[in-house]
Amino acid sequence: MTLNRIARLAATALLAAATLTAADALTTGTAQASSAPGCAGLVGKSVDVTLDNGLETRFDFAADGSQVTGTVEAAGQSGAVVGVVNTVPIALGQAAKNVYLVNWNEAGQLTISVTLNLKAKTAQTYYSYPSGGDVRAGELHRGTLRCLG
């Protein structure tokens, strides 16, 4: 798998989400409440994430917290294709007050983890992928987020 292909897969994967279950997040109310100005949780909300590699993705979280739709708005140096839209089932959890964890698996054995800090307006994403044999490679990217409502 080439690095460019991996970058494209990762960018597409940024359009999905999560490994703490949406049902758990919704029943406890953790994904719905936040005191962060402009952001009131993620369920039913939209955020725009811009990473250090220039990838900009809009995430629209479903009103029931069961899925997210991601749209690549800028590719930067990620290898992603602008305009790609992907809707996937998710699980969503709250790691701390105003901090949410989104994690998912994509086709091609790509695993994505995203932490969104609504108060600090920061994002961190880590993705791992097969790199030969039983070994996985990974990349960490940091960025910012904007709450869109």
N, C-alpha and C positions, 0 to 999 in steps of 0.2 A: 504494500500500500504506500503510495507516494505521499510526501509531506503535504503537497498541494491538495491531494484527495482527502487526506486526513483533516486539513484545515476546512475544506468544504463540508465534510461530514460534521465537524465540530460546530461550524456556523449553523448548519441546518439543525443540529441538535439543540442549539441555543433557543430554538423555537419550541421546544417541548417543556417537560418539567417533572419531577420530584420523588423522594423516597420516604418521607414520613407521610402516612396516608392522609388523604384529603378528608376522609370520614373522621379520623381522630382530630384533625385540626378544626373541623367544623363543629363537632360535638362539644369540644372544649371552648370554642369561640376564639382560639388563639390566632387563627389566621384572619380574623375579622376586625380585631381591635388594635389600635395604635394611637399614641398621642403625638406622633410625628406630624408637624404642620404639612398640609398638602397631601399626606398619605394616611389613609385610614385602613391599614391592612392591605392584603392583596386580593382577597376574594371579590370578584366583580370589578376589579380595578385594572388599570393599565399603567405600565411603567416603560420608560425608554432607557436602555442600558447601552453605554458606550464604553468599550474596553480599550486597553492600552495598545492593542494592535489595530485600532481604528474601526473594528466591527461595531456597528450600531444596530441594535435589535429592539423592536417594540414587542412587549409581552402583554397580551390581553387575557387576563384570568377570568374564567367562567364564573357566573354568579353563584353556582353551587360548589365551586372549588374543585370540580372534577377534571378540568382540562385547561390548557392554555393554548392560545394561538400566538405564534411568533412570526414576525415579519422582518426580514433583513432590510434595513433602511440604508446602510452604508457598509461596504465591504472592507474598507481599509486594506490592510495587508493580510487579511485572514484567508483569502481565497474563496470567500463566500460569494454568492450571486445575489445582487440587489434585486429585491422584489420577491424572493422566495418566501412562501407562506406555508406554515406547517401547523396543524392542530393535532395535539396528542393528549391522551389521558395523563393525568398527573396525580401525584400525592404531594402534599404541601404541609410543612410544619414550621412551628415557631421555635427558634433556637434560644432566643432571649427576647426581652422587651424590644420591640421594633426591629428585630432581626429574624429573617425568614430563610429557611433552607429549602431549596428546590433541587431535586436529583432525579435523573432518569437514565434509561438505557436506550440507545438508538440502534438501528440496523448497522451491521458491520462491526459489532461488538464495541461500539463507542459508548463510554459512560461519562455523563456530565453531572457535575455538582455545582450549584450556584448559591451563593449566600448574598442576600440583599439586606442592607442596613438602611431602613427607611428614614431614620433620624439623621444619620451621618450622610445619607444620600450616596452610599458607596456600594460597589458590587465586586465580588470576587468569583471567578469561575475556574474550575479545574476540570480538565477532561483527560481521560486515559483511553488508550487504544492499543491493540496488539502490535508488537514490534518484532515478532519472531519467536517461535517456540512458546514457552510458557511465560515469557516476559512481556510486561506492558510498559509502554512509555506514557508520559503525561506532561501536561503543560498547565501552568497557572497564569491567569490573566487577571488584572485588576482594572477597575474603572469606576465610573460614576453612574448614578441613575437619576432620572427625573420622574416625578410622579405626574401622571397625565390625568388622573381622576378615575 
